[in-house]
Amino acid sequence: MSGQSRIASHILAAHVAQTRTEDLPHAAIQAVRHFTLDTLAVGIAGSKQPYAQSFGSVFARGEGGAQIWGRGFSAGSAEAAAVNAFQAHCQEFDCVHEAAVLHPFTVVVPVLIAEAQTHGLSGEDYVAACAAGVDMAAALGVAATSQIKFFRPATCGLFGAVAALGRARRLSEDQLAHAFGFALSFAAGTMQAHVEGTPALAASVGHAARAAFDAVGLAQAGLPGPESAIEGPFGYLSLFETSFDLVPVLEALGKPWRVTQVSWKPFPTGRAAHGGIAMTLALRAQGATAATLESLVIEAPPLIHHLVGRPIKAPLEVNYARLCLPYCAAYALRHGGVGLDAFAPLALADPETQALAEKITVAKTDNPDPAAFTPQKAAARLTDGRVLTAEAATLLGSPAQPLSPQAQLDKALACCAFAGLPAPNAAALIDAVALLPGLANVEELGRWAGGPEHG
């Protein structure tokens, strides 16, 4: 870098290369453990999503030593990571960094587990690589000062996975910076798929996982990538975000570690629907029912309206439904919650739920924050003239309102049971994650997640 100022790619690369587990605070290490299990569990459950087999038939054709979670077969590392990342996102149950508007573990964990199963990776190195990768992805997300335009779980997720894999392979600062350049070259993920509610969202996440191996491999082979990949005139932020402010983000690297800011998802829907679901359940507790509801108006920041404010439509496709707050709220009001079964074909075709959803609307507030999920309000007008109200200042599962340890465990077990993973596999997986920093090789996580023939 002679004659050049220190650019963002190198600042971020140095941060990643220097990350050590012994330097991480206890909260960051715990977060890596908790959300590794969460990602594995939702990825296992995703093996039963209707499109998972189709995606796998295209992306996992070859043989290899990395398991496809919940599916009982293996593929090469890049291919297995792609399918597992697809499965981890395809049911919208994966953890989220709200301020960055992305799912930072969804690409990072499949890539690292696949790497461990083919080249080996100690628990200590896994924790450092995972924390660094999440920090990288979330840093790019929070640098944006405008509403999401490209699908950050795929775009930022690719940079995070490159950082994690580069750290796992102990790339130098220069190699990492060039790998980020190739990440820019391969980055893709359109919000049009979100607008239409198609599985292209999860497909772009899976593609990012596979592309991470190419980006790191090219840098290791000595190919130079564009070094101003982050803030250059045609760098990531300039191309993928309308406006951004990178300076405070770079100054705050590791202060705190952004892995500690990640939220659980208690419901298998877009995170933007969670406040509306929680408020609907609160209204139900006050006496609102499907039979007595005349109308329900959910007032939320513009991001919520943008992501999940879409109207109900028939026939209702599964990916659209997960991102349709009127459907999710209607199902919650009728059934007292929203679980994985809420998106089964019979549930989606239920005319009573669809009719109820037509009474529910999402209205935008004038909140100026482009990444705001809260505050939210809900007002239910009943047929007897009463008006019931509820508010959401924080979202369940956020750092301000985290899931209890028992709720985290229950979610993991429910996901494994939904996919039919044998109970001994699920128990062994949970036990192994509990020992994560001390594992000799985290490949066993992929082995237990793979299914009975691999356990």
C-alpha positions in Angstrom: 0.0 0.0 0.0 2.9 2.3 -0.5 1.8 5.8 -1.5 -1.8 5.2 -0.4 -3.7 6.2 2.6 -5.1 3.4 4.8 -8.4 2.5 3.1 -11.4 0.8 4.7 -10.7 -2.6 3.3 -7.4 -2.7 5.1 -8.8 -1.3 8.3 -11.5 -4.0 8.3 -9.0 -6.7 7.2 -6.6 -5.8 10.0 -9.5 -6.0 12.5 -10.5 -9.5 11.2 -6.9 -10.8 11.0 -6.2 -9.7 14.6 -9.3 -11.2 16.1 -8.5 -13.7 18.9 -10.9 -15.7 21.0 -8.9 -14.8 24.1 -9.4 -11.1 23.4 -13.2 -11.4 23.0 -15.5 -10.5 26.0 -17.5 -13.3 27.6 -20.7 -11.9 26.1 -19.3 -12.2 22.6 -18.2 -15.8 23.0 -21.6 -16.7 24.5 -23.4 -15.0 21.6 -21.3 -17.0 19.1 -22.3 -20.2 21.0 -26.0 -19.3 21.2 -26.5 -18.2 17.7 -24.4 -21.0 16.2 -26.9 -23.4 17.7 -29.8 -21.3 16.6 -28.5 -21.2 13.0 -27.8 -24.9 12.9 -31.3 -25.6 14.2 -33.2 -23.4 11.8 -31.0 -24.7 9.0 -32.0 -28.3 10.0 -35.7 -27.2 10.0 -35.2 -25.6 6.6 -34.5 -29.0 5.1 -38.3 -29.5 5.1 -39.1 -26.3 3.3 -40.7 -27.0 -0.1 -37.9 -25.4 -2.2 -34.9 -26.9 -0.3 -34.7 -30.1 -2.3 -34.9 -28.2 -5.6 -32.1 -25.8 -4.5 -30.0 -28.7 -3.3 -30.4 -30.6 -6.6 -28.7 -27.7 -8.4 -26.1 -26.6 -5.8 -25.0 -29.9 -4.3 -24.4 -32.3 -7.2 -20.9 -33.4 -6.4 -19.5 -35.6 -3.7 -17.6 -34.3 -0.7 -17.2 -34.5 3.1 -19.5 -31.7 4.3 -23.0 -32.7 5.4 -26.2 -31.1 4.2 -28.0 -30.4 7.5 -31.0 -32.7 8.2 -30.7 -34.4 4.8 -28.4 -37.3 5.3 -26.0 -36.7 2.4 -22.9 -34.7 1.8 -21.3 -32.5 -0.8 -18.2 -30.4 -1.4 -17.6 -27.6 1.1 -18.8 -24.7 -1.1 -21.8 -26.6 -2.3 -22.8 -27.8 1.2 -22.4 -24.3 2.6 -24.7 -23.0 -0.2 -27.4 -25.5 0.5 -27.2 -25.1 4.3 -27.3 -21.3 4.0 -30.4 -21.6 1.8 -32.0 -23.8 4.4 -31.0 -21.5 7.3 -32.8 -18.6 5.7 -35.7 -20.1 3.7 -38.1 -20.2 6.6 -37.3 -16.7 7.9 -36.4 -18.1 11.3 -32.7 -17.0 11.4 -31.4 -14.5 13.9 -31.1 -10.9 12.9 -29.1 -7.7 13.5 -31.8 -5.2 13.5 -29.8 -2.0 13.1 -28.0 -3.5 10.1 -31.2 -5.1 8.7 -29.4 -8.4 8.0 -29.0 -12.0 9.2 -25.3 -12.0 10.0 -24.9 -15.7 11.0 -26.8 -17.2 8.1 -23.9 -17.2 5.7 -21.1 -17.2 8.2 -22.0 -20.4 10.1 -22.6 -22.7 7.1 -19.3 -21.6 5.5 -17.3 -22.2 8.7 -18.9 -25.6 9.4 -18.3 -26.7 5.8 -14.7 -25.5 6.1 -14.3 -27.5 9.3 -15.6 -30.6 7.8 -13.2 -30.5 4.9 -10.1 -28.9 6.3 -10.6 -28.9 10.1 -11.2 -26.0 12.4 -10.7 -25.8 16.2 -13.5 -24.4 18.4 -11.2 -21.5 19.4 -10.5 -20.5 15.8 -14.2 -21.0 15.0 -15.3 -18.5 17.7 -12.8 -15.9 16.5 -13.7 -16.3 12.9 -17.4 -16.3 13.5 -17.2 -13.1 15.7 -15.0 -11.4 13.1 -17.4 -12.4 10.2 -20.5 -11.1 12.0 -18.7 -7.9 12.9 -17.7 -7.4 9.2 -21.2 -8.0 7.9 -23.0 -5.9 10.5 -20.5 -3.1 10.1 -21.4 -2.7 6.5 -25.1 -2.8 7.4 -25.0 -0.2 10.1 -22.8 2.1 7.9 -25.9 2.6 5.7 -27.9 5.7 6.5 -30.7 5.0 4.0 -33.4 2.4 3.7 -32.3 -1.1 2.5 -32.1 -1.3 -1.3 -30.3 -4.6 -1.9 -30.8 -7.7 0.1 -28.1 -7.3 2.8 -28.2 -10.8 4.2 -26.7 -11.8 0.8 -24.5 -8.8 0.1 -23.2 -8.0 3.5 -23.5 -11.7 4.3 -21.0 -12.4 1.6 -18.4 -10.0 3.0 -19.0 -11.4 6.5 -18.5 -15.0 5.2 -15.3 -13.9 3.4 -14.0 -12.4 6.6 -14.9 -15.5 8.6 -13.3 -17.9 6.2 -10.3 -15.7 5.7 -9.8 -15.6 9.4 -10.2 -19.4 9.7 -7.5 -19.9 7.1 -5.4 -17.2 8.7 -5.1 -14.9 5.7 -2.9 -11.8 6.0 -4.3 -8.3 6.0 -3.4 -7.9 2.4 -4.9 -11.2 1.4 -8.1 -10.3 3.2 -8.3 -6.9 1.5 -8.1 -8.6 -1.9 -10.6 -11.2 -0.9 -13.0 -8.3 0.0 -12.4 -7.1 -3.6 -13.6 -10.4 -5.0 -16.5 -10.3 -2.6 -17.5 -7.0 -4.2 -17.1 -8.6 -7.7 -19.5 -11.5 -6.7 -22.0 -9.6 -4.5 -25.7 -9.9 -5.5 -29.1 -10.0 -3.9 -32.1 -8.0 -5.0 -34.9 -6.7 -2.9 -37.3 -7.3 -5.8 -37.4 -10.9 -4.6 -38.5 -9.6 -1.2 -41.2 -7.5 -2.8 -42.6 -10.5 -4.7 -41.9 -12.9 -1.9 -40.0 -15.5 -3.8 -37.3 -18.1 -2.8 -34.8 -16.1 -4.7 -34.1 -14.4 -1.3 -32.8 -17.6 0.2 -31.1 -18.6 -3.1 -29.1 -15.3 -3.0 -28.0 -16.2 0.6 -26.9 -19.7 -0.5 -25.1 -18.2 -3.5 -23.2 -15.9 -1.2 -22.0 -18.8 0.9 -20.6 -20.6 -2.2 -19.0 -17.3 -3.5 -17.1 -16.8 -0.2 -15.0 -19.9 -1.0 -14.2 -18.5 -4.5 -13.3 -15.0 -3.1 -11.0 -16.4 -0.4 -9.5 -19.0 -2.8 -8.6 -16.4 -5.4 -6.9 -14.2 -2.8 -5.0 -17.1 -1.5 -3.9 -17.9 -5.1 -2.4 -14.4 -5.4 -4.9 -12.8 -7.7 -5.3 -9.1 -6.8 -8.8 -7.8 -6.3 -9.9 -4.2 -6.1 -8.6 -2.8 -2.8 -11.1 0.0 -2.4 -13.9 -2.5 -2.4 -15.8 -0.8 0.5 -15.8 3.0 0.0 -14.4 3.4 -3.5 -16.4 5.2 -6.2 -17.7 1.9 -7.4 -17.2 0.1 -4.1 -19.8 -1.7 -2.1 -21.3 1.2 -0.2 -21.4 3.5 -3.2 -23.1 0.9 -5.4 -25.4 -0.9 -2.9 -26.5 1.9 -0.6 -28.1 5.3 -1.3 -26.2 7.0 1.5 -23.7 5.9 4.2 -21.3 7.1 6.9 -18.4 4.7 7.4 -16.2 6.8 9.7 -18.0 6.1 13.0 -18.3 2.4 12.1 -14.6 2.0 11.6 -13.9 3.9 14.8 -16.2 1.5 16.7 -14.9 -1.8 15.5 -14.9 -4.2 18.4 -16.5 -1.5 20.7 -18.7 -3.4 21.3 -18.6 -6.6 19.2 -21.7 -6.5 17.1 -22.3 -10.2 17.7 -23.6 -9.1 21.1 -26.3 -7.0 19.3 -28.0 -9.9 17.5 -31.6 -10.8 18.1 -33.3 -14.2 18.2 -36.4 -14.8 16.1 -39.2 -16.3 18.2 -41.4 -16.6 15.1 -40.5 -18.0 11.6 -41.4 -14.9 9.8 -39.7 -11.7 8.6 -38.4 -9.9 11.7 -40.4 -6.9 10.7 -43.6 -8.9 11.4 -42.6 -9.7 15.0 -43.8 -6.6 16.6 -47.2 -6.9 14.9 -47.5 -10.6 16.0 -46.6 -9.8 19.6 -49.1 -6.9 19.7 -51.8 -9.1 18.2 -51.2 -11.7 20.9 -51.5 -9.0 23.5 -54.8 -7.9 22.0 -56.0 -11.5 22.0 -55.1 -11.7 25.7 -57.4 -8.6 26.2 -60.3 -10.4 24.6 -60.0 -9.8 20.8 -61.0 -12.8 18.8 -61.4 -13.7 15.1 -65.1 -13.6 15.5 -65.3 -10.1 17.2 -62.6 -8.3 15.2 -63.9 -5.5 12.9 -60.6 -4.1 12.0 -56.9 -4.0 13.1 -54.5 -1.2 12.3 -50.8 -1.7 13.0 -48.8 1.6 13.0 -45.1 1.0 12.5 -42.0 2.7 11.1 -41.6 2.9 7.3 -39.2 0.0 7.2 -41.9 -2.3 8.7 -44.4 -1.2 6.1 -41.8 -1.6 3.4 -40.8 -5.1 4.4 -44.1 -6.8 5.6 -46.9 -4.3 5.0 -48.1 -6.2 1.9 -51.8 -7.1 1.6 -53.1 -10.6 1.7 -53.6 -12.3 -1.6 -54.9 -15.7 -2.9 -53.5 -18.1 -3.6 -51.0 -17.4 -0.8 -47.5 -18.6 -1.6 -45.3 -19.6 1.4 -42.5 -17.1 0.9 -45.0 -14.3 0.4 -46.9 -15.3 3.5 -43.9 -15.2 5.8 -43.4 -11.6 4.8 -47.1 -10.6 5.0 -47.9 -9.1 8.4 -51.7 -9.3 7.8 -51.5 -13.0 7.4 -49.1 -13.5 10.3 -51.3 -11.4 12.6 -54.5 -13.2 11.5 -53.0 -16.6 12.1 -51.7 -15.4 15.6 -55.1 -14.1 16.5 -56.8 -17.4 15.5 -54.2 -19.8 16.9 -52.4 -18.0 19.7 -49.0 -18.0 18.1 -47.1 -18.4 14.9 -45.0 -21.5 14.5 -43.5 -23.5 11.6 -46.9 -25.2 11.0 -48.4 -21.7 10.2 -47.0 -22.0 6.7 -48.1 -25.5 5.8 -50.2 -25.7 2.7 -53.5 -26.3 4.6 -52.8 -23.3 6.8 -52.1 -21.0 3.9 -55.2 -22.1 2.1 -57.5 -21.6 5.1 -60.3 -19.2 4.0 -61.1 -18.1 7.5 -57.5 -16.9 8.1 -57.5 -15.1 4.7 -60.8 -13.4 5.4 -59.5 -12.2 8.8 -56.3 -11.0 7.3 -58.3 -8.7 5.0 -59.4 -6.8 8.1 -55.7 -6.0 9.0 -53.7 -3.1 7.6 -50.2 -1.7 8.3 -49.8 2.0 8.4 -46.6 4.0 8.2 -45.5 6.4 11.0 -43.3 9.4 10.3 -40.2 7.8 12.0 -37.2 9.2 10.2 -34.8 6.3 11.1 -34.5 4.1 7.9 -33.6 1.0 10.0 -36.2 1.5 12.9 -38.3 -1.5 13.9 -40.0 0.2 16.8 -41.9 1.9 18.3 -45.2 0.3 17.1 -48.8 0.6 18.0 -51.9 -1.5 17.3 -55.6 -0.7 17.6 -58.3 -3.3 17.3 -61.8 -2.2 16.8 -64.3 -4.9 17.8 -67.9 -5.5 16.6 -69.3 -4.3 20.0 -67.6 -0.9 19.5 -64.7 -1.4 21.9 -61.2 -0.4 20.8 -58.3 -2.4 22.3 -54.7 -1.1 22.0 -51.2 -2.5 22.3 -47.7 -1.1 21.9 -44.2 -2.5 21.1 -41.3 -0.5 22.3 -38.9 -3.4 21.8 -39.1 -6.7 20.0 -39.1 -10.1 21.8 -35.7 -11.7 21.2 -33.8 -8.5 21.0 -30.9 -7.8 23.4 -33.3 -5.6 25.3 -35.8 -8.4 25.6 -33.9 -11.7 24.9 -35.3 -15.2 24.8 -34.8 -17.0 28.0 -32.3 -19.9 27.9 -35.2 -22.4 28.1 -36.9 -20.6 25.1 -33.7 -20.8 23.1 -33.4 -24.5 23.8 -37.1 -25.1 23.1 -36.7 -23.4 19.7 -33.7 -25.5 18.8 -35.4 -28.8 19.8 -38.6 -27.8 18.0 -36.7 -27.1 14.8 -34.9 -30.5 15.0 -38.2 -32.3 15.7 -39.9 -30.5 12.8 -37.2 -31.8 10.4 -37.3 -35.3 11.9 -33.7 -35.2 13.2 -33.3 -38.1 15.6 -33.4 -37.0 19.3 -29.8 -38.4 19.9 -28.5 -36.2 17.1 -30.2 -33.2 18.5 -28.9 -33.8 22.0 -25.4 -34.4 20.8 -25.5 -31.2 18.7 -26.7 -29.2 21.7 -24.0 -30.7 23.9 -21.2 -30.0 21.4 -22.2 -26.4 20.9 -22.2 -25.9 24.7 -18.5 -26.9 24.6 -17.8 -24.9 21.4 -14.7 -22.9 22.3 -12.9 -26.0 23.6 -13.7 -28.4 20.7 -10.8 -29.9 18.9 -12.6 -29.7 15.6 -16.0 -28.2 15.1 -16.6 -30.6 12.2 -18.7 -32.7 14.6 -21.4 -29.9 14.6 -21.9 -30.6 10.9 -21.8 -34.3 11.5 -24.5 -34.3 14.1 -26.6 -31.8 12.1 -26.4 -34.0 9.0 -28.7 -36.7 10.1 -28.6 -40.3 11.5 -26.2 -41.8 9.0 -23.6 -39.2 9.9 -24.2 -39.1 13.6 
